[in-house]
Amino acid sequence: MTGHINLQLGWPSPSLFPASQLLEGASNVLTSPKKTASSLIYGPDAGYEPLRRSIAKWLTSVYGRGSELSFDRICVNNGASGNLDNVLARFTDPGYTRTIWMVEPCYFLACPIFMDNGFQGMMKGVPEDDEGLDIEYLRRGLEESSKDTTPHNSTRKTGDRYKKLYRHIIYCVPTFSNPSAKTMSLRRRQELIRLARQYDALVVTDDVYDVLRWPAEKDASPDQLGDVPPRLVDVDRTLDGGPKDEWGNAMSNGSFSKIIAPGVRVGWAEGTPAFSLALSTVGATRSGGCPSHMTASFVHELLETGSLQKHLKENVIPTFRARYYAILKAIDEYLVPLGMQISTGKPYHELSDQTNGNSNGHHDPVEQAGGYFIWILLPTALAGKGAALAAKGLKDYDLKFAYGDMMQVQGEPASAERASKGYGHGIRLSWAWHTEQEIVEGVQRLATLVKEAINEAQP
Ligand SMILES: Cc1ncc(COP(=O)(O)O)c(C=O)c1O
């Protein structure tokens, strides 16, 4: 036994922190009087401009597909979580906005952010399907809500400061989702944007895992991967002639937490230029300037010199890739024989080919895998026992993992009901924190736990 094993933790292991690159970045800034002066002062509302520019350049190379993303689409902030809070503060009001739709199983730590903004009891789950979300379920929900004649205009957010409020928020993690590991198909992304435009909804996506990807096949080369799936904000930028109005119907939360280290607390938001400008003027930012300003100036050095991209390519991705194969092999060896199954939806490359209407025989060559998580289903005998199993795992095997019931949309009885019939039977494992050897031992402990529970469940 190697002690405590935490397969719940979605944190990168400290051995992957680019400490020397950060030190060099900090030193580049702090040994230059000019850079120091602009780094240690209150930051501009939209963030350290060199970083906004280097993020725009980097995102252009990742998602641009030939078009340039202008830096005025980007504002810098302190991470995806803080940014979600800012979006709600700036663009919603519980008296005006009707519903928060969350793809379920959901990233459970987003629920309190919605609740803090007055949306307790107004959050509703949208079941995930193999292509990312049940779009017809959402369509029906939006339609029904539009028939509701209860006045929803009692907003206190009036006047010039709040030029735009949205009627609905749709929140999801479309690529390598936390928790389900699914990636939404291109077709669903397009349908979702069209729906959002029709019902005055803002699609908010946490795009924090997208660049951490590798071939699902062990022997394939990373060069064989197709393009990174477009973010919903890219789809809104380009679909049917571009955004419906100056605000758009999608925004992206980006973060350096998963690709540098969570403690740097630097992230960014991307939307239309008008959206990003309004977002960067939330009250606390107007008063204190962009949060994490000094660290943002260090992060810029890493991006501008390419040292972050090199670190990801040569260190982070190969490490996660090796751990991914290790966990897959261990699941296959120890859990599948017990009736557990991996469930990560349909492969993106197949679906995107179909929905692109590729008639020229072109296929993205290999299936992609990535992110931090894998989602597996408990054997039928243990359906609904995730919480009890997790408690026993911690007590008897010093093993931690996340289970489906944690991922309910808080405060929605229908979401709890759906959990009991479906996604509640899942458990989420992460490869981000532990070494390959520890991961395999964690899976072995889980197998012993599950075996024991199956025996106990037998009459
Ligand atoms: C989907 C999702 N959003 C947001 C976060 C937190 O991001 P940040 O550290 O940038 O606030 C996480 C971290 O686990 C996450 O998985």
PDBQT file of the ligand as one rigid body, heavy atoms in Angstrom, charges set to zero:
ROOT
HETATM    1  C1  LIG A 501     -15.181  22.515 -15.614  1.00  0.00    +0.000 C 
HETATM    2  C2  LIG A 501     -14.318  23.305 -14.705  1.00  0.00    +0.000 A 
HETATM    3  N1  LIG A 501     -14.501  24.624 -14.592  1.00  0.00    +0.000 NA
HETATM    4  C3  LIG A 501     -13.746  25.377 -13.769  1.00  0.00    +0.000 A 
HETATM    5  C4  LIG A 501     -12.754  24.820 -12.991  1.00  0.00    +0.000 A 
HETATM    6  C5  LIG A 501     -11.953  25.710 -12.116  1.00  0.00    +0.000 C 
HETATM    7  O1  LIG A 501     -11.184  26.568 -12.910  1.00  0.00    +0.000 OA
HETATM    8  P1  LIG A 501     -10.353  27.785 -12.309  1.00  0.00    +0.000 P 
HETATM    9  O2  LIG A 501      -9.263  27.209 -11.467  1.00  0.00    +0.000 OA
HETATM   10  O3  LIG A 501      -9.833  28.473 -13.522  1.00  0.00    +0.000 OA
HETATM   11  O4  LIG A 501     -11.270  28.618 -11.512  1.00  0.00    +0.000 OA
HETATM   12  C6  LIG A 501     -12.540  23.445 -13.068  1.00  0.00    +0.000 A 
HETATM   13  C7  LIG A 501     -11.556  22.792 -12.194  1.00  0.00    +0.000 C 
HETATM   14  O5  LIG A 501     -11.706  21.640 -11.805  1.00  0.00    +0.000 OA
HETATM   15  C8  LIG A 501     -13.326  22.674 -13.948  1.00  0.00    +0.000 A 
HETATM   16  O6  LIG A 501     -13.156  21.360 -14.076  1.00  0.00    +0.000 OA
ENDROOT
TORSDOF 0
